[in-house]
Amino acid sequence: MYHDLQINRLRALVTVVELGGFRKAAEALHVTQPAVSQQIRQLGGLVKGPIFTSTGRSLELSTEGEELLGYARRIVALNDEAVGRFVPPSGTARLTIGVVNQLAEALPEILRLLNRGLPHAQVGVQTGLSESLENQVSSGQLDLALLLQSEPVTAPAHQLGEMRMDWFGRPAHGEGAALPLTLFTEPCTLRRRIVDALDASEVPWRVAYEGPELVGLRAAAKAGLGVACLVANGDELWGLPRAARLTLPSAPGPLPVTVALSANAVNSEYVPIAERAFQQALRDYPFA
């Protein structure tokens, strides 16, 4: 059989002890003093004894009351932490954004600009592949997301421009051998564009590395496992060597940079602020 503790009773106990009396606790909790007394008596039923041995000028907890107070403080604090996470204080906006991993180096500037435009907002951030972020926008898990992909965005979206791409990496590659590639795992529209570009140029290729995270793909390209197609300033951002000595077709792109919006965010006042933050934070990126 389960016994669920009532947060309001535990909060009453904590408040009585911290403020030193039932009257002060009632005022702080915006209830009557008899209501506070009733909550403490109900807790006494839980521990099968009195919570206080004295409620006169100086409050004295019983042994059971002292033990219960320790639990009460922890439970009330955890309750308030959970509520604060999902229910922002009155007047506070909660904004959840996604940023495609290839543009995530701009996040510090994006967050700085968002804080300037929305100083009281609680901001949450998710990074990943554009396809995953777009799905999270469509399902309402994200309010908006900064995407980099060739396929049309199904969610409501605003295009900020088009980003140039380039080849990076200098793997050991013998003449006539299949070109080793480092690729994002499916689903990934950029991956399909890369494969199509190589096939159209009749360049034989093989997958040397694939993974969902940009950090792994960059590491593989830097280690010489294969060639990667990334934003054209990848050498400046991550110290990647350009694939200058390889015979390669033009890199796919430029790819649209778009801001996808959830249905709830389309008409929100913070959308223009977020879009300006994205645009300004990417001002040094290689737009076409």
C-alpha positions in Angstrom: 0.0 0.0 0.0 1.3 3.4 -0.9 1.1 6.6 1.2 1.6 9.8 -0.8 2.9 12.7 1.2 1.2 16.0 0.7 3.6 18.8 -0.3 1.5 21.5 1.4 1.8 19.6 4.8 5.6 19.2 4.5 5.9 22.8 3.4 3.9 23.9 6.5 6.3 22.0 8.8 9.4 23.5 7.1 7.9 27.0 7.3 6.8 26.7 10.9 10.3 25.7 11.9 12.1 28.2 9.8 9.9 31.1 10.9 9.6 30.0 14.5 5.9 29.9 14.9 2.5 28.9 13.5 1.2 32.4 13.1 4.2 33.6 11.0 4.0 30.4 9.0 0.3 31.0 8.2 1.0 34.5 7.1 3.9 33.4 4.8 1.8 30.6 3.3 -1.4 32.7 3.0 -3.5 30.4 5.0 -5.2 30.5 8.4 -3.3 29.5 11.5 -5.8 26.7 12.2 -5.1 25.3 8.7 -1.4 25.1 9.5 -2.1 23.4 12.9 -4.3 20.9 11.0 -1.6 20.1 8.5 0.9 19.5 11.4 -1.6 17.2 13.1 -2.0 15.2 9.9 1.8 14.7 9.8 1.6 13.5 13.3 -0.7 10.7 12.1 2.0 9.7 9.6 4.7 9.3 12.3 2.3 7.9 14.9 3.1 10.6 17.4 3.4 14.4 17.9 5.6 16.5 15.6 6.3 19.0 18.3 6.9 18.4 22.0 6.5 22.1 22.7 4.7 24.8 20.7 5.0 27.6 23.2 7.5 30.4 23.1 10.2 28.0 21.8 9.3 25.3 19.4 10.7 21.9 20.2 10.5 19.0 17.7 10.0 15.4 18.8 12.5 12.8 17.6 10.1 11.7 14.9 9.4 15.4 14.0 13.1 16.1 13.7 13.6 13.2 11.4 10.6 14.1 9.3 11.8 17.7 9.0 14.9 16.4 7.2 12.8 14.6 4.6 10.4 17.5 4.3 13.2 20.0 3.5 14.6 17.7 0.8 11.1 16.9 -0.7 10.0 20.5 -0.8 13.3 21.7 -2.3 13.0 19.0 -5.0 9.4 19.9 -5.7 10.3 23.6 -6.1 13.2 22.7 -8.4 11.0 20.6 -10.7 8.3 23.3 -10.8 10.9 26.0 -11.5 12.2 23.9 -14.4 8.8 23.5 -16.1 6.8 26.4 -14.9 8.7 29.7 -15.3 7.8 32.5 -12.8 5.1 34.9 -13.8 6.3 37.3 -16.4 9.2 35.0 -17.5 9.2 33.6 -21.0 10.6 30.1 -21.7 12.3 29.7 -25.0 13.7 26.4 -26.3 15.9 26.6 -29.4 17.8 24.2 -31.6 21.0 24.9 -33.4 22.4 22.6 -36.1 25.7 21.2 -35.0 27.7 22.8 -37.9 26.7 26.2 -36.7 26.9 25.5 -32.9 30.2 27.4 -32.6 28.0 30.5 -32.8 26.0 29.5 -29.7 27.9 31.8 -27.2 27.1 34.8 -29.4 23.5 33.6 -30.0 22.9 33.3 -26.3 24.5 36.6 -25.5 22.3 38.4 -28.0 19.2 36.5 -26.8 19.9 37.6 -23.3 20.2 41.2 -24.4 16.9 41.0 -26.3 15.1 38.8 -23.8 16.8 39.5 -20.4 14.1 37.6 -18.4 13.7 34.6 -20.6 14.7 31.0 -19.6 16.5 29.6 -22.6 17.1 25.9 -23.4 19.3 24.7 -26.2 19.4 21.5 -28.2 22.1 20.8 -30.9 22.1 18.0 -33.5 21.4 17.3 -37.2 18.9 19.5 -39.0 16.6 16.6 -39.7 16.3 15.8 -36.0 15.9 19.4 -34.9 13.2 20.0 -37.5 11.2 17.0 -36.1 11.5 18.4 -32.6 10.2 21.7 -33.9 7.2 20.0 -35.6 6.4 18.1 -32.4 6.6 21.2 -30.3 9.6 20.1 -28.3 11.5 23.1 -29.6 10.1 26.6 -30.2 12.4 27.3 -33.1 15.6 25.9 -34.6 18.4 27.1 -36.8 18.8 24.6 -39.6 21.3 23.9 -42.5 19.8 21.5 -45.0 19.0 21.2 -48.7 15.5 19.8 -48.4 12.6 22.1 -48.0 11.6 22.6 -44.3 8.0 21.3 -43.6 7.5 23.5 -40.6 6.9 27.3 -41.0 10.3 28.8 -41.7 12.2 31.9 -42.6 15.4 31.7 -44.7 18.4 33.7 -43.5 20.6 33.0 -46.5 22.7 30.3 -48.1 25.9 28.8 -46.6 28.9 27.8 -48.8 30.3 24.3 -48.2 33.8 22.9 -48.9 35.8 19.7 -48.7 38.1 19.0 -45.7 40.6 16.2 -44.9 43.7 14.7 -46.5 43.4 11.0 -46.2 45.9 8.6 -47.8 44.3 8.0 -51.2 46.0 6.0 -54.0 45.3 6.8 -57.6 42.2 4.9 -58.8 41.3 3.9 -55.2 37.8 4.7 -53.8 37.8 8.0 -52.0 37.3 7.5 -48.2 34.5 9.6 -46.8 33.5 10.7 -43.3 29.7 11.1 -43.3 26.8 11.8 -40.9 24.5 8.9 -40.4 21.1 8.8 -42.0 18.7 10.6 -42.2 20.9 13.4 -43.5 20.1 15.4 -46.6 23.7 16.7 -46.8 25.0 13.1 -47.0 22.7 12.4 -50.0 24.0 15.6 -51.7 27.6 14.5 -51.2 27.0 11.1 -52.6 25.1 12.5 -55.6 27.9 15.0 -56.4 30.5 12.2 -56.3 28.4 9.8 -58.4 27.7 12.5 -61.0 31.4 13.1 -61.3 32.1 9.4 -61.5 34.4 9.5 -58.4 34.5 6.1 -56.7 34.0 6.4 -53.0 33.6 4.4 -49.8 32.5 5.1 -46.3 35.5 5.3 -43.9 33.6 6.8 -41.0 30.0 7.6 -40.1 28.4 9.0 -37.0 25.6 11.3 -35.7 27.9 13.8 -34.0 29.9 16.6 -35.5 32.7 16.2 -33.0 33.3 12.6 -34.2 33.2 13.5 -37.9 35.7 16.3 -37.4 38.0 14.0 -35.5 37.9 11.4 -38.2 38.6 14.0 -40.9 41.5 15.6 -38.9 42.9 12.1 -38.2 43.1 11.4 -42.0 40.3 8.8 -42.1 38.4 10.4 -44.9 37.1 13.6 -46.6 34.3 15.6 -45.0 32.0 18.2 -46.6 31.3 20.9 -44.0 30.7 24.7 -43.8 33.4 26.5 -45.9 35.1 28.0 -42.8 35.7 24.6 -41.2 39.5 25.4 -41.3 39.0 28.5 -39.2 36.4 26.9 -36.8 38.0 23.6 -36.2 41.5 23.6 -37.7 40.6 21.1 -40.5 42.9 20.8 -43.5 41.3 21.6 -46.8 41.2 18.8 -49.3 43.2 20.8 -51.8 45.2 18.0 -53.4 42.4 15.7 -54.2 40.4 15.7 -57.5 36.9 16.4 -56.3 33.8 18.0 -57.8 32.5 21.2 -56.4 31.1 20.9 -52.9 27.3 20.6 -52.6 25.5 23.8 -51.9 25.3 26.5 -51.0 22.8 25.2 -48.4 19.8 27.2 -47.1 20.1 28.5 -43.5 16.6 28.6 -42.2 14.8 29.2 -38.9 12.0 26.7 -38.4 9.2 27.6 -36.1 6.8 25.5 -34.1 3.1 26.2 -34.5 3.0 27.8 -31.1 5.9 30.1 -31.9 4.8 31.5 -35.3 3.3 34.7 -33.9 5.3 35.0 -30.7 7.0 38.3 -30.0 10.4 36.7 -29.3 10.7 35.2 -32.8 12.1 38.4 -34.5 14.5 38.8 -31.6 15.8 35.2 -32.0 16.1 35.6 -35.7 18.2 38.7 -35.4 20.4 36.9 -32.8 20.9 34.1 -35.3 21.7 36.5 -38.2 24.1 38.6 -36.2 25.9 35.6 -34.6 26.5 34.2 -38.1 27.8 37.4 -39.7 31.3 36.0 -40.1 30.2 32.7 -41.6 30.6 32.0 -45.3 27.2 33.0 -46.7 27.0 32.8 -50.5 
